[in-house]
Amino acid sequence: MEEQQITKKERRELKRQEKLEQQENGAKSRLIRRFLLWALVLAGTAGLIFGMVKLGGSEPEQSAILINAVSPSDWTKGNKEAKVVLVEYSDFQCPACAYYQPLFKKLSEEFGDKITFAYRHFPLRQHQNARLAAYAAEAAGRQNKFWEMHDLIFENQNRWENRGDAENIFTGYARTLGLDIDEFKNGLSSKEIKDKVENDYQSGIRSNVNATPTVFLNGEKIKVPPNYDELQNIINEALKNNS
């Protein structure tokens, strides 16, 4: 009788232990599954981030060559006969282009006739007002105010970039610059101006431009440094090599 009571207790204890083991095993399995799931999520996220870095931060091809040389149709600063020529393909709605605008402006002012600086339009398809902004700069250019409009558009990018009334804003800039408004508005819809912007864009495509700003120094695509001092050093080196 004593032995039977012990056996029942042992059986109950064994069942309890088995149940505990099953619970522990179940918990471990759930933990393992959860770990594997998170590992897959993290791996996917890391891959996505890596892909974004590769797409957004990849260095430009150093061997890419500028197809179209600077011509009278380009908007330029400095000396067109200079041995150092900087060509920028830019988008007025691009934040990075707005960041570099004062750097390139300072560069042109500092080096003056020692270099040629040329601006070409490369309005990205995803920027709703970039092409209109390019038309506005060209329309102002017909009245000899391209660079003034160029600066106003970049300096006020956050005011017009996502607005449905961007044309009215650009017209306001034209008034600020003292332009003939009727002539300016006609320029915005001018086929000649639209063709000029599209020609710039297509010349960029032929030169393997796929992002903005893209800069060519003496015909070769370069990686643009993030600060003025490094940009200045690049120009000084180019001047030394072409003296």
C-alpha positions as CSV (number, residue, x, y, z in Angstrom):
1,M,0.0,0.0,0.0
2,E,2.8,2.3,0.9
3,E,4.5,1.5,-2.4
4,Q,1.3,2.2,-4.4
5,Q,1.0,5.7,-2.8
6,I,4.6,6.4,-3.7
7,T,4.1,5.3,-7.3
8,K,1.1,7.5,-7.8
9,K,3.1,10.5,-6.4
10,E,6.0,9.6,-8.7
11,R,3.6,9.4,-11.6
12,R,2.1,12.8,-10.8
13,E,5.6,14.2,-10.4
14,L,6.7,12.7,-13.7
15,K,3.6,14.2,-15.4
16,R,4.2,17.5,-13.8
17,Q,7.9,17.4,-14.9
18,E,6.9,16.4,-18.4
19,K,4.4,19.2,-18.6
20,L,7.0,21.7,-17.4
21,E,9.5,20.4,-20.0
22,Q,6.9,20.7,-22.7
23,Q,6.1,24.3,-21.6
24,E,9.8,25.1,-21.6
25,N,10.4,23.5,-25.0
26,G,7.4,25.4,-26.3
27,A,8.8,28.6,-24.9
28,K,12.2,27.9,-26.4
29,S,10.6,27.1,-29.8
30,R,8.7,30.4,-29.7
31,L,11.8,32.2,-28.7
32,I,13.8,30.7,-31.5
33,R,11.1,31.4,-34.1
34,R,10.9,35.0,-32.8
35,F,14.7,35.3,-33.0
36,L,14.8,34.0,-36.5
37,L,12.0,36.3,-37.6
38,W,13.8,39.4,-36.2
39,A,17.0,38.2,-37.8
40,L,15.3,38.1,-41.1
41,V,13.7,41.6,-40.6
42,L,17.1,43.1,-39.6
43,A,18.8,41.5,-42.5
44,G,16.2,42.8,-44.9
45,T,16.4,46.3,-43.3
46,A,20.2,46.3,-43.5
47,G,19.9,45.2,-47.2
48,L,17.5,48.1,-47.9
49,I,19.7,50.6,-46.2
50,F,22.7,49.3,-48.1
51,G,20.8,49.6,-51.3
52,M,19.8,53.2,-50.5
53,V,23.4,54.1,-49.7
54,K,24.5,52.5,-52.9
55,L,21.8,54.4,-54.9
56,G,22.1,57.7,-53.1
57,G,25.7,57.9,-52.1
58,S,27.6,56.0,-54.8
59,E,30.5,58.0,-56.2
60,P,30.2,59.3,-59.7
61,E,32.1,57.5,-62.4
62,Q,35.5,59.2,-62.6
63,S,35.9,58.1,-66.2
64,A,32.7,59.6,-67.4
65,I,33.2,62.3,-70.1
66,L,31.2,65.5,-70.8
67,I,29.8,65.0,-74.3
68,N,28.9,68.6,-75.1
69,A,31.6,71.3,-74.7
70,V,30.6,74.7,-73.4
71,S,29.0,76.7,-76.1
72,P,27.4,80.2,-76.5
73,S,24.0,78.8,-75.6
74,D,25.3,77.9,-72.1
75,W,24.9,80.3,-69.1
76,T,28.4,81.0,-67.9
77,K,30.4,83.0,-65.5
78,G,34.1,83.9,-65.8
79,N,36.2,83.6,-68.8
80,K,35.0,81.4,-71.7
81,E,38.6,81.0,-72.8
82,A,39.8,79.8,-69.4
83,K,41.8,76.5,-69.2
84,V,39.7,75.3,-66.2
85,V,36.1,74.7,-67.0
86,L,33.5,73.7,-64.5
87,V,30.1,72.5,-65.7
88,E,27.2,71.8,-63.3
89,Y,24.1,69.9,-64.2
90,S,21.6,71.0,-61.7
91,D,17.9,70.9,-60.6
92,F,16.3,74.0,-59.0
93,Q,14.2,71.8,-56.7
94,C,17.1,69.6,-55.6
95,P,18.1,70.3,-51.9
96,A,21.7,69.3,-52.6
97,C,21.9,71.7,-55.5
98,A,20.5,74.5,-53.2
99,Y,23.2,73.6,-50.7
100,Y,26.0,73.9,-53.4
101,Q,24.6,77.1,-55.0
102,P,26.4,79.6,-52.6
103,L,29.6,77.5,-52.8
104,F,29.7,77.7,-56.6
105,K,28.8,81.4,-56.5
106,K,31.6,82.1,-54.1
107,L,33.9,80.0,-56.3
108,S,33.0,82.1,-59.3
109,E,33.6,85.3,-57.4
110,E,36.9,84.2,-56.0
111,F,38.5,82.8,-59.2
112,G,36.8,85.2,-61.6
113,D,38.4,85.0,-65.1
114,K,40.7,82.2,-64.1
115,I,37.9,79.7,-64.7
116,T,34.7,79.1,-66.7
117,F,31.6,78.1,-64.7
118,A,28.6,76.8,-66.7
119,Y,25.2,76.0,-65.5
120,R,23.0,73.4,-67.3
121,H,19.5,72.3,-66.4
122,F,18.8,68.7,-65.4
123,P,15.3,68.8,-63.9
124,L,14.5,65.5,-62.3
125,R,11.2,63.9,-63.2
126,Q,10.1,63.5,-59.5
127,H,10.4,67.2,-58.8
128,Q,7.0,68.7,-59.8
129,N,8.2,72.3,-60.1
130,A,11.8,71.8,-61.3
131,R,11.1,72.2,-65.0
132,L,9.0,75.3,-64.4
133,A,11.8,76.8,-62.3
134,A,14.2,76.2,-65.2
135,Y,11.8,77.9,-67.6
136,A,11.6,80.9,-65.2
137,A,15.4,81.2,-65.1
138,E,15.6,81.1,-68.8
139,A,12.8,83.6,-69.2
140,A,14.6,85.9,-66.9
141,G,17.8,85.3,-69.0
142,R,16.1,86.7,-72.0
143,Q,16.1,90.0,-70.1
144,N,19.7,89.5,-68.9
145,K,18.8,88.4,-65.4
146,F,19.5,84.7,-65.5
147,W,21.9,84.6,-62.6
148,E,19.8,86.9,-60.5
149,M,16.7,84.7,-61.0
150,H,18.9,81.6,-60.5
151,D,20.0,82.8,-57.1
152,L,16.5,83.9,-56.0
153,I,15.0,80.5,-57.0
154,F,17.6,78.5,-55.1
155,E,17.6,80.8,-52.0
156,N,13.8,80.5,-51.7
157,Q,13.5,76.8,-52.7
158,N,11.5,75.8,-49.6
159,R,8.8,78.5,-50.4
160,W,7.9,77.2,-53.9
161,E,9.1,73.6,-54.2
162,N,5.7,71.9,-53.3
163,R,3.4,74.8,-54.2
164,G,0.7,74.5,-56.9
165,D,1.0,78.3,-57.5
166,A,4.8,78.2,-58.2
167,E,4.3,80.2,-61.4
168,N,2.9,83.1,-59.4
169,I,5.8,83.0,-57.1
170,F,8.3,83.1,-59.9
171,T,6.4,86.0,-61.5
172,G,6.8,87.8,-58.1
173,Y,10.6,87.2,-58.4
174,A,10.4,88.7,-61.9
175,R,8.8,91.8,-60.5
176,T,11.4,92.0,-57.8
177,L,14.1,92.0,-60.5
178,G,12.3,94.7,-62.5
179,L,11.5,92.4,-65.5
180,D,8.9,93.0,-68.1
181,I,6.2,90.7,-66.8
182,D,4.4,90.1,-70.0
183,E,7.6,89.1,-71.7
184,F,8.5,86.9,-68.7
185,K,5.2,85.1,-68.8
186,N,5.5,84.5,-72.5
187,G,8.9,83.0,-71.9
188,L,7.5,80.5,-69.5
189,S,5.4,78.9,-72.3
190,S,8.0,79.5,-75.1
191,K,8.9,76.5,-77.2
192,E,12.4,77.9,-77.6
193,I,12.9,77.9,-73.8
194,K,11.4,74.5,-73.3
195,D,13.6,73.1,-76.0
196,K,16.7,74.8,-74.4
197,V,15.9,73.1,-71.0
198,E,15.3,69.7,-72.7
199,N,18.5,70.0,-74.7
200,D,20.4,70.6,-71.5
201,Y,18.7,67.6,-70.0
202,Q,19.5,65.3,-73.0
203,S,23.1,66.4,-73.1
204,G,23.3,65.3,-69.4
205,I,21.8,61.9,-70.3
206,R,24.4,61.5,-73.0
207,S,27.1,62.3,-70.5
208,N,25.8,59.7,-68.0
209,V,24.3,62.2,-65.6
210,N,21.8,60.4,-63.4
211,A,21.7,62.6,-60.3
212,T,22.1,66.3,-59.2
213,P,24.3,68.1,-58.8
214,T,26.7,66.4,-61.3
215,V,29.8,68.4,-62.0
216,F,32.4,68.1,-64.7
217,L,35.9,69.6,-64.4
218,N,37.6,69.9,-67.7
219,G,35.3,67.3,-69.2
220,E,35.6,64.7,-66.4
221,K,33.0,64.0,-63.9
222,I,34.2,64.6,-60.3
223,K,33.0,63.9,-56.8
224,V,32.0,67.3,-55.4
225,P,33.3,67.8,-51.9
226,P,30.9,68.9,-49.1
227,N,32.7,72.1,-48.2
228,Y,34.2,75.1,-49.8
229,D,37.8,74.6,-48.8
230,E,38.0,71.3,-50.5
231,L,36.3,72.6,-53.6
232,Q,38.7,75.5,-53.7
233,N,41.7,73.1,-53.4
234,I,40.4,71.1,-56.4
235,I,40.2,74.3,-58.5
236,N,43.7,75.4,-57.4
237,E,45.1,72.0,-58.3
238,A,43.4,72.2,-61.7
239,L,44.8,75.7,-62.3
240,K,48.3,74.5,-61.4
241,N,48.1,71.5,-63.7
242,N,46.8,73.7,-66.6
243,S,49.1,76.7,-66.2
